């Protein structure tokens, strides 16, 4: 499925972790992602592509478990 991914703290108002962490928004609810780091896709603070500054779309597979998204695959969809 294609979903929005970004920094959970900066863009999705998730605060159960300190620092910036990758998150996904599915059906209007955001979850931190296990299985991928916020820096796996480049500089998280890049003005145009960084997850702390923009929400991006990705093809993502995995499952929600214990209020977290356990990712199997994440592929950024460039717009």
Secondary structure as a PSIPRED ss2 file (coil, helix, strand):
# PSIPRED VFORMAT (PSIPRED V4.0)

   1 X C   1.000  0.000  0.000
   2 X E   0.000  0.000  1.000
   3 X E   0.000  0.000  1.000
   4 X E   0.000  0.000  1.000
   5 X E   0.000  0.000  1.000
   6 X E   0.000  0.000  1.000
   7 X E   0.000  0.000  1.000
   8 X C   1.000  0.000  0.000
   9 X C   1.000  0.000  0.000
  10 X C   1.000  0.000  0.000
  11 X C   1.000  0.000  0.000
  12 X C   1.000  0.000  0.000
  13 X C   1.000  0.000  0.000
  14 X C   1.000  0.000  0.000
  15 X C   1.000  0.000  0.000
  16 X C   1.000  0.000  0.000
  17 X C   1.000  0.000  0.000
  18 X C   1.000  0.000  0.000
  19 X C   1.000  0.000  0.000
  20 X C   1.000  0.000  0.000
  21 X C   1.000  0.000  0.000
  22 X E   0.000  0.000  1.000
  23 X E   0.000  0.000  1.000
  24 X E   0.000  0.000  1.000
  25 X E   0.000  0.000  1.000
  26 X E   0.000  0.000  1.000
  27 X C   1.000  0.000  0.000
  28 X C   1.000  0.000  0.000
  29 X E   0.000  0.000  1.000
  30 X E   0.000  0.000  1.000
  31 X E   0.000  0.000  1.000
  32 X E   0.000  0.000  1.000
  33 X E   0.000  0.000  1.000
  34 X E   0.000  0.000  1.000
  35 X C   1.000  0.000  0.000
  36 X C   1.000  0.000  0.000
  37 X C   1.000  0.000  0.000
  38 X H   0.000  1.000  0.000
  39 X H   0.000  1.000  0.000
  40 X H   0.000  1.000  0.000
  41 X H   0.000  1.000  0.000
  42 X C   1.000  0.000  0.000
  43 X C   1.000  0.000  0.000
  44 X C   1.000  0.000  0.000
  45 X C   1.000  0.000  0.000
  46 X C   1.000  0.000  0.000
  47 X C   1.000  0.000  0.000
  48 X C   1.000  0.000  0.000
  49 X C   1.000  0.000  0.000
  50 X C   1.000  0.000  0.000
  51 X C   1.000  0.000  0.000
  52 X C   1.000  0.000  0.000
  53 X C   1.000  0.000  0.000
  54 X C   1.000  0.000  0.000
  55 X C   1.000  0.000  0.000
  56 X E   0.000  0.000  1.000
  57 X E   0.000  0.000  1.000
  58 X E   0.000  0.000  1.000
  59 X E   0.000  0.000  1.000
  60 X E   0.000  0.000  1.000
  61 X E   0.000  0.000  1.000
  62 X E   0.000  0.000  1.000
  63 X E   0.000  0.000  1.000
  64 X E   0.000  0.000  1.000
  65 X E   0.000  0.000  1.000
  66 X C   1.000  0.000  0.000
  67 X C   1.000  0.000  0.000
  68 X E   0.000  0.000  1.000
  69 X E   0.000  0.000  1.000
  70 X E   0.000  0.000  1.000
  71 X E   0.000  0.000  1.000
  72 X E   0.000  0.000  1.000
  73 X E   0.000  0.000  1.000
  74 X E   0.000  0.000  1.000
  75 X E   0.000  0.000  1.000
  76 X E   0.000  0.000  1.000
  77 X E   0.000  0.000  1.000
  78 X C   1.000  0.000  0.000
  79 X C   1.000  0.000  0.000
